[in-house]
């Protein structure tokens, strides 16, 4: 998720978080990389990626599920996609079992199938009118009962990095935020929650069953965090989050 929603959530909940590009690779507030054990270093290297590769992955996701209709291209196809060039500013090459993105795309597609979901569209524009803010949803899927699901995609966060709070500001800000750990996992779940609310507001004619946060490693391993199982903090409800975001006392 990019744009206004992320900035709005950061301002409302975690403006005190000292994020750096290295925050994906190193554990915020933990020991330096050279102090970690070999097993910890390997875990971080396996999951680490730059913000640029994350944007590249979102482009590949759009190309595979929208342009290729969820079907792997055959052989060593090299036809460049002009639709992706217009949308992202870069060309996308066909996703085949020989390309660099194959493991990540294949892992994501398998995870969706295992949950009974199929992709409807990617980079879907939605807006939450009360918050006066819009965003693009990474992936919108549908289950066998015709209900919609929002999928938020993240790359480059090890299991350790995404759950460690800022050492200097361990809690977010605001009435509800001060009871929530100031860590990337909660930031990402807030983004997913906003995306679900925005989809409900934009397309009220559809039933939105829920949201899923997927962490995808560069080897294709996928870790899921369902919105329905998220516990923001002690005695913090989604209504509390909405009240704080919209400027009402929780």
Secondary structure as UniProt FT lines:
FT   HELIX           4..13
FT   TURN            15..16
FT   HELIX           21..23
FT   TURN            24..25
FT   TURN            28..29
FT   HELIX           33..35
FT   HELIX           38..47
FT   HELIX           51..62
FT   HELIX           63..67
FT   TURN            69..70
FT   TURN            75..76
FT   HELIX           82..88
FT   TURN            97..98
FT   TURN            100..101
FT   HELIX           102..114
FT   TURN            115..116
FT   STRAND          118..128
FT   TURN            129..132
FT   STRAND          133..142
FT   TURN            144..145
FT   STRAND          148..155
FT   TURN            159..160
FT   HELIX           161..163
FT   TURN            175..176
FT   HELIX           177..179
FT   HELIX           184..202
FT   TURN            204..205
FT   STRAND          208..216
FT   TURN            218..219
FT   STRAND          222..226
FT   HELIX           227..229
FT   TURN            234..235
FT   HELIX           238..245
FT   TURN            246..247
//
